[in-house]
Amino acid sequence: MKPHWSLLTACGLAALALAGCGPRRPTLHIYTWADYIKPELLEAFERENRCRVVIDTFDSNEAMYAKIKAGATGYDLLMPSSYMVKLLRDQNLIQPLRREWLNNLAHVDPDYLKKAMDPAMEYSVPYMITNTGIAWLSDRIENVEPSWAVFGRADLKGRMTMLNDMRETLGAALKFLGHSLNTRDERELAAARDVVIGWKRNLAKFENEQYKTGLASGEFLLVHGYSGDILQAREENDRIVFAVPREGTSISCDDLVIPATARQVELAHRFIDFLLRPEVAAENSDFIGYLAPNKDAYPLMSEKLRNDPAVFLPPEIAERSEIIGDVGDALSLYTRMWDEIKAAE
């Protein structure tokens, strides 16, 4: 999950601007997806708290987990997807939140919390909700069905990409086959693996970062991507169309969590509370194209965002979609299937 492409540059400039302010300014180290916070909001937080914010990025939950599990320290805030939060919690890699430092929790949408893995927000606070779908250039290809079956089109061979994400891409195949994307059934997973291997023959590559710019430029004609990414790419090329497949899709929420080894624990709480302000959540959602599950922010969001079916899914599609969940011991099955997909010719 990610959006505006200039964020890292802007963050770097902000950091340089503050570098001469002396060593007394605390530094908040955040490990997150690329392009995931509006730069002006980062600058506002830095001014308000007389601190620096340093961003480091990951491109998949699994890469983030591997780094933290291997003992990486120095991070004060992480933004993993909810299913990964449970694993981090079970392995004592994150710490419980101090609710007395979070005055804005009341703004979190209670309807979302009914579905959340941590509804009491003991260890995590929901940040942004996204779904995945397919996007294409309407002036370059015709007759695109809103179905995961589109990746079987040989006429688009070499001009399509799918996400380099085990749960998202296997999940797409599972939905295509009519299965739950959280299945633990080895036969269903094997069938999904075979579908993805078939799709792979038509792909340029599995890609998490450059697919959005590639679509906007015409390098790729059709992609599997995150809704927020596509909305941002559409600002560069208004011929981009986004649709959620009729079979349903994955819905995921990235959460705000504090690592067990965090040094700036209070400052991390302040940043979480800052992001929960309705006006901040609305501005951030409008910028990055994802939905902050903040009930008091919804009326403050732009009309364009509120009326976009890529953000607020139509009921019939939402009914067929699922939140990516923890699959327990079956995670090893997913990993094996994904490895076999990557190794396949």
N, C-alpha and C positions, 0 to 999 in steps of 0.2 A: 504494500500500500504506500502510495506516494504521489506528489504532483509538481508544483512550479520548479522549473529547471534551473532557475537562478539562485535557489536558496543557499546552496553551499558557498557560492561566491559572496552572497550578501552576508552570510554568517561569518565568513572569513574576514570581510571588511569590518564588520562590527567588532570582531575579536581584536583586530589590529588597532582599531580606534580606541579600544579600552586598554590596550597593552601598557600604555604609559601611565596608567592611573595608580600604580603602586601595588605592592604585594598584599596590602591589607584587604583588597577586594577578593571575596571568596569566589571560587570557580565551581560551577555546576556542570558535571560531565554527563551528557545524555547519549545513550546508545539506542538508535532508532532507525527506521526506514529512511531512505533518501527523500529529501524534499517534502517534509512532513509537518512543518510548522511555519506559519507565515513569518517572514523575517522581521517585519515591523513589530510583531508581537514579542518576539525574542528581545528586540531592542528595548521595548517598553518595560519588559520584566527586568532587564539589566539595569535600566535607569531607576526603576522603583525600588530595587533591592540592592543597588550599588554592588553589583556582582558581574561576573562574566559567565557566559554560557558557551560551552564547547560541545560541538556535535560530532559524533562518530557514527558511521552507518553500517548496516548489514543488509543483505539482499534476500535472506530467507530466515524463517524462524529456526530452522535446523542449524544454520551457520551461527546464529546468535547463541543458541543453546550450547553448541559445541565449544564455543569460545569461553562462555561463562563456566561451563562444566569443567573445562581444562584449567580453570583457576585464574582467569583474567580478572583483574581488579581495577579500581580507579573510576568505575562508573557509579553515578548516583541515582540514575533513573533509566529504566528500560521501557520499551514499548512493544512487547511481544503480543501475538494473538492469544485469545483467551485459552485455547486448547493447550498452548505451551505454558501458560501461567500455572496451570495445575501441575505440570511436570516440575517446573521450577520450585513450586511450593512443596511438593512431596519430597524433593531432594534438599530442602532447606537452603535454597539458593536465593530466596527473597525473604524479606522481613515483614511482619504485620505492620499495618498502617496505624498511625497515631491520629485517631479521629478527632481529638481535641484540637488538632492543628488544621483540620479541614472543615472550614465553616460553610463551604458551598456544596456539600454533598447532597443537600436537599433539592438541588436543581437537576440531578440525574433522573432521566425518564424512568418512572416506576414500571412502565410496560416493558421496557427492555430488561430491567432487572429480574422480571419474572422468568426470563429465558436465560439469564446470565449464569455462568458457572460459579461465580462468587457473588450471589445476590446481596449478601450482607456487606460487601466491599471491605472484607477483613484484610485482604492482601492486595487487592487491585481495584482500580477505578476505571470504568470504561472511557476510552478516548474518542475513537472514531469507528463507525460501522461502515463496511463496504460490502459489495457483492462483485462477483466476476461475471463477465459476459463476452460477447463477441463484437468486434468493431471492424468496419470495412470502409473502403473508399467508394462511395456511391457512383462516382463518375467513371470508375475503372472496372467494376464488376457488377453483374446483374443477377437477378433471381436468387438472392441470398435468403435462404430460409432461416428463421430464428431457431436453430437447432444445433446441438453439438455435432450432428452428422455432417455439418459443413466442412469439417476437417478431413473428411474422406474425399473431397473434390480434387481429383487428379489434375483438373485444368488450372488449379491454383498452386500446383507443385512448385516449391521453392520460394513462394511469395507469402507464406503464412508462418506465424509463430504461435507457440503456446507457452504458458508460464513455466518457468523452470522452478516449479514448486510441487513437491510430491503430493501433498494433500489436495491442492487445487486441481492439478491435471488428472490425477487418478480419480478425484471427485467428479470431474466433468464426465469421464467415461462411465463411472458408476451411475450417475444420473441418467446418462444416455441409455444405459441398459435397464433402467427402472429400479435400481438398487439405492439403498441409503449410502450417502457419502461417508458415513461413519460405520459402515459394516465391519464386522470382524470375521466374516465368512471367507475362508481361503479360496473357495471356488469362485465366489463373486469377484474377489480381488484378482484372481488369475484371469478371469474373463475381461475385466477392465484393463489389465496389463496388455492383453492381446489387442484390444481395441486401440489403445494408445500407440502400440508398436505399429499398427496399421496406419494410424494418423501420422506418425513420425515420418513415414516415407514421403509425405507431402509437405513437410515443414522445412523452412529454412533453418530453424533452430528452436530450442527452448530458451526463452529470454524473459528476464524480469525488469530490465532497466531501459534498454534502447528501443524496445518495440514501439513505444509511444512516439518517439521522434522519427522512427523508421516509417510508421504509418503516416504521420503528418507530411513527411517528405515524399512518400510514394515508393520508398524502397520495399515496404511490405504492403500488401493489398488487403489482408485480413488478419486480425490478431485476436488472441485470447488475452483479456486484460482486466485490470481493476477499474471499476466505474470512475473513480476520481481521476486516474491517469487519463482515461479516454476523454473525460470532460475537459481536462486541461489541453490535451492534444487537439480537441475540436476548436479551441480558440485560435490555433495556428492554421487549421484547415477545416473550413465549414462544410466540406463534403464528407466528413467522417460521420458515419451512422453507428450508433451503439444499440444493441438489443440483448436482452436476457433470454437465453434459450427457453423454449416452451417446456422442456423437460424439467426445468428448475435449475437452481445453481447453489453455490455456496454463499453463505452469509457469514462474515467474520467480524469480530470486533477486536481492535487492538487496545490493549489495556496499559495503564500506567502503573508500574511496580517499582519498588525500591530494592536493589540488591542487598543481600545480607552483609556485604563488605563495603557498603556506601559510607563515604566520609562526611558528605554534606546532607545529612538526613533531614534536618529542619528545613534547609533551603529546598530540598527536593519536595517536601510537603508544600512549601509555599508555591512552588511552580505548579504542582497539581492543582492547588486551590485557585491559582491564577487562571489556569485553563478552564476551570469549571465556572468561571463568571459567565453569565449568559451572553453578555455583549462580546466577550472574547471568543467564546465557543462559536457564536454566529459568524463573526468575522473570519475565524479560522476555517470554518466549514465552507463559507463562500469562496475563500481563496483556494483551498486544496481540493474541493469537490467531493468530500466525504461527509457523512452525516454524524455530527456530534450528538450522542443520545442525551440531550439536555433539553428537558421539556420547556424551560423558560427561554431557551435560545431559538426555538422553532419560529415564533412570530417575528424574530429579529432577522432571520435569514432572508436572502433575496427571494423575490417571487419566482425567479427563474429556477433557483435551486428547489424551492418548495414544490414546484409543479413538474419537476423532472422525474419521469418514471425510472430512470437509472438510479436515482437516490431513494425515492420513496416507491418501492416496488408495487406494481398492481397486485391486488389481493389474490388473484388466481395464480400468479407466478410465485408470490410469497408463500402460498400454501404448499407448493411443490418444492420449495427451497428449504435448506437446512443450515443451521449453524454448525460450523466445523467443531467437532467435539473431541474429547480425549478418547482414544481407542485402547488404552491400557496396554496389555501385553501384545495386542495385535499390531502395535507400532512396528515391531520387527518384521511383520509380514509386509506392511506398506513399504518399508525400507528395502526389503528384498525385491519386491515387484518393481520398485523405482530403479534399483540398480540394474535389473534385467532389461528394463526399458532403455536405459542409457547405454547398455552394452549391445543392444540389438542393432543390426544393420538396417 
